[in-house]
Amino acid sequence: MSRPRALENIRVVDFSWVRAGPWATRWLGALGAEIIKIEWPENERGRLPSTTTPQNLEVNLNNSGNFNDTNVNKKSLSLNVRSAKGLEVARRLIAISDIVIENFSSRVLRKWGLGYEELCKIKPDIVYVSMSGYGHTGRHHHYTTFGPVAQAASGLTHLSGLPDKPPAGWGWSYMDDTGGMYGAMCALTGLYHRNMTGKGQHIDQSQMVSSVPLVGPALLDFTVNGRGSRRAGFPPGNRAHWPGTPLVNNYRGPTVAPHNAYRTSPGEYNDWCVIVCHSDEEWQRLVQVMGAPSWAASPNFATVAERLQHQEELDEHIEAWTMTLGKYELTECCQAAGVRALPVQSAEDRVERDPQLRHREMYLAMDHPALGSHKVQNAPFKLSETPASNHLPSPLIGQHTREIVEGLLGYSRDELRAGFADGTFWPTKRAPFPYMEEMLQ
């Protein structure tokens, strides 16, 4: 007998799009909630052709790899909520649901007639989570944003990059994923409050403001020490300290050496291992792992302070040793001796080679009607009594329209057909997919 999921019998109406909102509902789905994604083919950017569509497939709305990773554990209702009939369908669905999530700018759903105040009239205890860029209050509430834009305003972008160079930004839209996690947390908090009091609420989450706490140490440096944010040295990611910069030039804790990424055998593009020794004791452990070479006994490397002064020489010696081992073998040797070391891993490494991720079932194959069988990211946490995992592949657009409209809302087959004919459930000028034609038979 299968165990119940934590959010069993919770229904979420998902108006979100692109990344941040869908990322929130993805994890609510992994926890067992029924996620009904309301979408329209003319609007959902996430379904547009992307470089993640497998090269052997003709690009269409159903085979973007990025979309299909972001939207597992959901059902799809294709619905034109800007029409009177579509709006009525949405309202009937919300009346029997628990949570509404949307990540448009502050005016959009209110303009459609789906703002919080309107929905309270049909579902007084609804938990309504808004995930807009700037929130629904304040002079800039109407601003539109995107993950990298929110990062810029939050201070994250200013802190990244090289000295005397333009701010570098963070590459991947980091705040979309982080904002999505905040969104899921907000939904769960609102659900708990409703279950305790019987009252719903509007949760107004700002993506930009949600990123501000991530630069807390920089804020403290300004408010306590009077120092503005700066890029005084190379980013303290590999090294904790770079030559010619103050010894305390970052917010990461101890300034120590060795603290770097070192090349490993056979020296190809992704053959690296990161090694960090936080104390002289840990350094001595690494010395023993390396076979106690004579150079390691030099006074230049006896203490953290000396090693920081002679980092170039230190790193050259360490890398001469790391180049004799593969990154996974090196990791095992160091970890067995209590030295902090882990391999630098690519996507291929993580999916195919990492034994810990394999044990944790982080990447499991799912069968998708358009993409076939592919590995998909699973929940990164384990619940002992209520399992959290992927249980539905991402939906084809409008795949569950009949199931929801007829089975859940009680419309007749003729009303379903009429909705397809008049553009409520699919644009009249766009050819339907074969599975849509089948649901009308």
C-alpha positions, 0 to 999 in steps of 0.5 A, spaced: 500 500 500 502 506 497 503 511 503 499 518 503 503 524 501 503 530 505 499 535 501 494 529 499 487 532 497 490 539 497 488 543 490 492 548 487 490 553 481 497 555 478 496 561 474 504 562 474 509 562 468 516 562 466 520 560 472 519 562 479 512 561 480 512 554 476 518 552 480 514 553 487 508 549 484 513 544 482 515 542 489 508 543 492 506 537 487 512 533 489 509 534 496 502 531 493 498 537 492 494 537 485 497 542 481 492 545 475 496 549 471 492 554 467 495 556 461 494 559 454 498 557 448 499 564 446 502 567 453 506 561 456 514 563 455 516 557 458 513 553 452 517 556 447 522 553 443 528 552 447 535 549 446 533 544 451 529 541 446 532 534 443 535 535 437 531 529 434 524 532 435 520 537 431 520 543 436 513 545 438 509 547 445 510 540 448 518 538 448 522 544 451 526 540 456 526 546 461 519 547 461 518 539 462 523 539 468 520 545 471 513 543 470 513 536 473 507 533 478 502 538 474 496 537 470 494 542 464 488 546 463 488 550 457 483 556 458 482 563 455 481 567 462 480 573 458 474 571 455 467 571 459 466 563 459 474 562 461 473 566 467 467 563 469 471 556 468 476 559 472 472 561 478 468 555 478 475 551 479 478 556 484 471 555 488 473 548 490 481 549 491 485 551 496 491 555 494 492 560 488 499 562 485 500 567 480 507 571 478 504 576 474 506 584 475 501 587 480 495 589 476 494 583 471 490 578 475 486 584 478 485 586 471 482 579 469 477 579 475 481 574 478 484 579 484 484 577 491 478 581 493 474 578 487 476 571 489 474 572 496 467 572 494 467 565 491 472 562 496 473 566 503 478 562 505 483 561 499 490 562 500 492 567 495 500 567 493 502 573 489 510 572 486 511 579 483 517 582 482 516 588 486 510 586 490 503 589 490 504 595 494 509 601 494 511 606 489 514 601 484 509 595 485 507 596 477 514 595 475 516 588 471 522 584 472 526 578 471 530 574 475 537 577 473 533 584 474 531 582 481 538 580 482 541 587 480 536 591 484 537 586 490 545 588 491 547 581 488 549 583 482 554 589 484 557 584 489 559 579 483 565 580 478 572 582 478 575 589 481 574 595 476 570 591 471 562 591 470 558 587 475 558 580 472 551 578 474 550 571 476 549 567 470 543 562 471 537 566 473 538 564 481 533 569 484 527 565 479 529 558 483 530 562 490 524 566 489 520 559 487 522 556 494 520 562 497 513 561 494 512 554 496 514 556 503 509 562 503 503 557 500 505 552 506 505 557 511 498 560 508 495 553 508 497 552 515 494 558 518 488 557 514 487 550 517 488 553 524 483 559 523 479 557 517 481 564 514 485 565 508 489 570 506 493 574 501 501 573 501 504 578 497 511 576 495 516 580 492 521 577 488 526 583 488 525 583 496 526 576 497 533 576 494 535 582 499 536 577 505 541 573 501 546 579 501 545 580 509 553 580 511 554 586 506 548 590 509 552 588 516 558 591 513 555 597 511 551 598 518 556 596 523 563 598 519 560 603 515 563 600 509 560 600 502 559 594 498 565 593 494 569 588 489 576 589 492 579 582 490 577 576 485 571 573 487 572 569 494 570 562 491 576 558 489 581 562 494 579 565 500 584 570 499 587 573 493 594 576 493 594 584 494 587 584 497 586 585 505 586 579 509 579 580 510 576 581 503 569 577 503 563 575 507 565 567 507 568 566 514 575 564 515 581 566 511 585 560 510 590 556 505 589 551 502 583 553 499 582 552 492 580 548 486 586 544 483 587 540 477 586 533 477 588 527 472 587 527 466 587 534 466 581 535 461 576 541 461 572 538 468 578 535 471 578 539 478 577 538 485 576 543 491 580 542 497 579 546 503 583 546 510 580 550 515 586 549 520 593 547 521 591 540 524 587 539 517 593 541 513 597 536 517 592 531 515 592 533 508 600 533 508 599 525 510 594 524 505 600 527 500 605 522 503 608 527 507 613 530 502 619 534 504 616 541 501 610 540 506 615 541 512 618 548 510 616 553 515 613 557 509 607 552 510 607 551 518 601 556 519 595 559 516 598 565 516 605 563 513 601 559 508 597 565 506 603 569 504 606 563 500 599 561 496 602 561 489 608 556 491 603 552 496 598 551 490 603 549 485 606 543 490 599 541 491 597 541 484 603 537 482 600 532 487 593 532 485 594 531 478 597 524 479 589 522 481 582 522 478 578 527 482 573 522 485 579 518 487 582 524 490 576 525 494 575 519 497 583 519 500 582 526 503 575 525 506 577 518 509 583 522 512 578 528 515 580 533 509 574 537 506 575 535 499 570 534 493 570 534 486 568 539 481 562 536 477 558 537 471 551 536 469 553 529 466 557 528 473 552 529 477 547 525 473 551 519 471 557 519 476 555 521 483 554 515 488 551 519 493 546 523 488 544 516 485 543 513 492 538 519 494 534 518 487 535 525 485 535 523 478 530 518 476 527 517 469 520 519 467 516 517 461 513 523 457 509 522 451 513 527 447 520 527 450 520 519 451 524 517 457 529 522 461 531 523 467 528 528 471 530 532 478 527 529 484 525 532 491 532 534 494 529 532 501 526 525 504 520 525 508 520 518 512 512 518 513 509 522 507 514 521 501 516 527 496 517 525 489 515 526 482 509 522 480 507 526 474 511 528 468 510 535 465 503 535 462 502 536 454 499 543 453 491 542 455 492 535 456 487 535 462 482 539 459 477 534 459 478 531 465 478 538 469 472 541 465 468 535 465 470 530 471 472 535 476 467 541 474 461 537 471 460 541 464 457 536 459 461 534 453 457 538 448 459 544 453 466 542 452 466 541 445 463 548 444 468 551 448 473 549 443 469 551 438 469 558 440 476 559 443 475 558 450 479 552 451 484 553 445 485 558 440 480 558 434 486 560 429 491 554 432 490 547 430 489 543 436 494 537 437 491 530 436 490 528 443 485 534 443 481 532 438 481 525 441 478 528 447 472 531 443 470 524 440 
